[in-house]
Amino acid sequence: MEHLERCAWLLRGTLVRAAVRRNLPWALVAAMLAGSVLKELSPLPECYLSNKRNVLNVYFVKVAWAWTVCLLLPFIALTNYHLTGKAGLVLRRLSTLLVGTAIWYVCTALFSNIEHYTGSCYQSPALEGIRQEHRSKQQCHQEGGFWHGFDISGHSFLLTFCALMIVEEMAVLDEVKTDRSHRLHTAITTLVVALGFLTFIWVWMFLCTAVYFHDLIQKVFGTFFGLLGWYGTYGYWYLKSFSPGLPPQSSSLTLKRETYKK
């Protein structure tokens, strides 16, 4: 338990800071651009992480939204109820996960449709010999073809959105004070460590995506949609009264607005 406490303390000292919430979006944009330039001008040698079947990609990134929801749900419920004691407010705050799910679903469906309507089926990865008879990506792959369309980076979108959402929700830890001997303290500490490591995985795999996968413009659009989903909620809508709201803080709404808009 001592090691868990120490790890949680380190994570709280980094991810919970307002400066991290302000600067992480810019850091992700800079990393995406730098990684993309590196990929185009001086590609890194192939490695384990450049293989789409690596463990982190298969068991974490492919189900990134599920991991994020599964850890944020108990975290939001426990911390918000501990601070407010109001079940209604907790349910209201948990609706952020429904909003996030809607954003994830709409964006991934949009990306899939864009790739479908802009794509064609080819006989080889070199884009030779168009197969006019195959009108969908699924049919093309079933017949051994190679589908090529404008493939907006779903990884760039989802990893951006998930990392920023976790950091926003962890801001509540500035207000949470629990008795170290209480079970609630153990539960929250465990969730803090899990969410912290999950955030680092999302950021790390975002960097790997920037360096090894997709074209620059595909990653730009993916990252843009991730930022739009985050800012449209935490930076705008959640500041309004008719919304799931921001994580409970002792500061006034005016101060919250100033913090989130800086």
Residue pairs with C-beta under 8 A, 6 or more apart in sequence:
1 186
4 189
4 190
4 193
5 180
5 189
7 193
7 196
8 189
8 192
8 193
8 196
11 192
11 193
11 196
12 170
12 173
12 192
14 20
15 166
15 167
15 170
15 196
15 199
16 170
16 171
16 173
16 174
18 171
18 259
20 167
21 167
21 168
21 171
21 259
21 260
22 259
22 262
24 163
24 164
24 167
25 160
25 164
25 227
25 230
25 231
28 160
28 163
28 164
28 203
28 206
28 223
28 226
28 227
29 223
29 227
31 206
31 207
31 210
32 156
32 206
32 210
32 219
32 220
32 223
33 210
33 216
34 210
35 207
35 209
35 210
35 211
36 210
36 215
36 216
36 219
37 216
38 44
38 211
39 210
39 211
39 212
39 216
40 216
44 50
44 211
44 212
48 54
49 56
49 208
49 212
50 208
50 212
52 213
56 201
56 204
56 205
57 205
60 67
60 198
60 201
60 205
61 155
61 158
61 159
61 202
61 205
64 158
64 159
64 162
64 202
65 100
65 101
65 104
65 158
65 162
67 162
67 198
68 100
68 162
68 165
68 166
68 198
69 97
69 100
69 101
71 166
71 191
71 194
71 195
71 198
72 97
72 165
72 166
72 169
72 195
73 94
73 97
74 187
74 191
75 169
75 170
75 188
75 191
75 192
75 195
76 90
76 93
76 94
76 96
76 97
76 169
76 247
77 90
77 94
78 184
78 187
78 188
78 191
79 172
79 173
79 176
79 188
79 247
80 89
80 90
80 93
80 172
80 247
80 248
81 87
81 90
82 176
82 178
82 184
82 188
83 172
83 175
83 176
83 248
84 90
84 248
89 245
89 248
92 244
92 245
93 244
93 245
93 247
93 248
94 244
95 244
96 165
96 169
96 233
96 238
96 244
99 233
99 244
100 161
100 165
100 229
100 233
103 161
103 229
103 233
104 158
104 161
107 157
107 225
107 229
108 154
108 157
108 158
111 151
111 152
111 154
111 157
111 222
114 149
114 150
114 152
115 137
115 147
115 149
115 150
115 151
115 152
116 136
116 137
116 149
117 149
118 149
118 150
119 137
119 147
119 148
119 149
119 150
120 130
120 131
120 147
120 148
120 149
121 130
121 131
121 134
121 135
121 137
121 139
121 140
121 143
121 145
121 146
121 147
122 128
122 129
122 130
122 131
122 145
122 146
122 147
122 148
123 129
123 130
123 131
123 145
123 146
124 146
125 146
127 146
127 148
131 140
131 143
131 145
134 140
134 143
134 145
137 147
137 149
140 146
140 147
141 147
150 218
151 214
151 218
152 218
152 221
152 222
152 225
153 209
153 213
153 214
153 218
153 219
153 221
153 222
153 223
154 222
155 205
155 206
155 209
155 213
155 214
155 222
156 206
156 209
156 210
156 214
156 218
156 219
156 222
156 223
156 226
157 222
157 223
157 225
157 226
157 229
158 226
159 202
159 203
159 205
159 206
159 209
159 226
160 206
160 222
160 223
160 226
160 227
160 230
161 225
161 226
161 229
161 230
162 202
163 199
163 202
163 203
163 206
164 226
164 227
164 230
164 234
165 230
165 234
166 195
166 198
166 199
166 202
167 199
168 230
168 234
168 246
168 247
169 247
170 192
170 195
170 196
171 246
171 247
171 249
172 247
172 248
172 249
173 192
174 249
175 248
175 249
175 250
176 188
178 184
178 185
178 188
179 185
209 219
210 219
214 222
234 246
234 260
235 260
235 261
237 243
238 244
238 245
238 246
239 246
239 253
239 256
239 257
239 260
246 256
246 260
249 256
251 259
